[in-house]
Amino acid sequence: MKKRLFQPLHSQFPNSFFFELILFLFVIFTIVLPSVVTSRMFIVPSKPETHWDVCAFFFKVFIFAMSEELLYRLYLPFQMKRFFLNKDDVMNKIKEQFVIIISNMLFALAHLYLGILNSCFAFIMGIFFSFIYEIIKRHLNSFYAFSTISLIHFCYNSVMLFINIF
């Protein structure tokens, strides 16, 4: 049998738990922690001049809101639940709530550059987004839940930036 140059990841890492743990730690150390420990201050963007600038501005706001929701509402809670919840544990419901709180604390810490008050507000909004996500996911599915909270997050960020810019 001829050996392929690039093997599928699951064949290189026979234990998928180990691979997913490495991937989870990679995301934490490359995306989450740098946004938490940064010391940059928020600078209000300049007012867009043309219609194309406005479209690009709102596109960036949408991409950022969607990526935050993907990271803090989907990926981190899902992976933390996989790592910390046991199949037959009676404490799973409490652990799920704890995972959501941890994920939203990271979300709030990532917004620390906006100030303490805004970081606390980001935590409250994160809990709200998680609540909405769980309700919609229970009644429809994850795609609709993700789309809805991304849209709500985009609208909120757009209104806040619009108020600060104009």
ABEGO torsion letter per residue (X at the ends): XBBBABBBAAAABABAAAAAAAAAAAAAAAAAAAAAABABBBBBBBBBABAAAAAAAAAAAAAAAAAAAAAAAAAAAAAAAAAABBAABAAAAAAAAAAAAAAAAAAAAAAAAAEAAAAAAAAAAAAAAAAAAAAAAAABBAAAAAAAAAAAAAAAAAAAAAAAAX
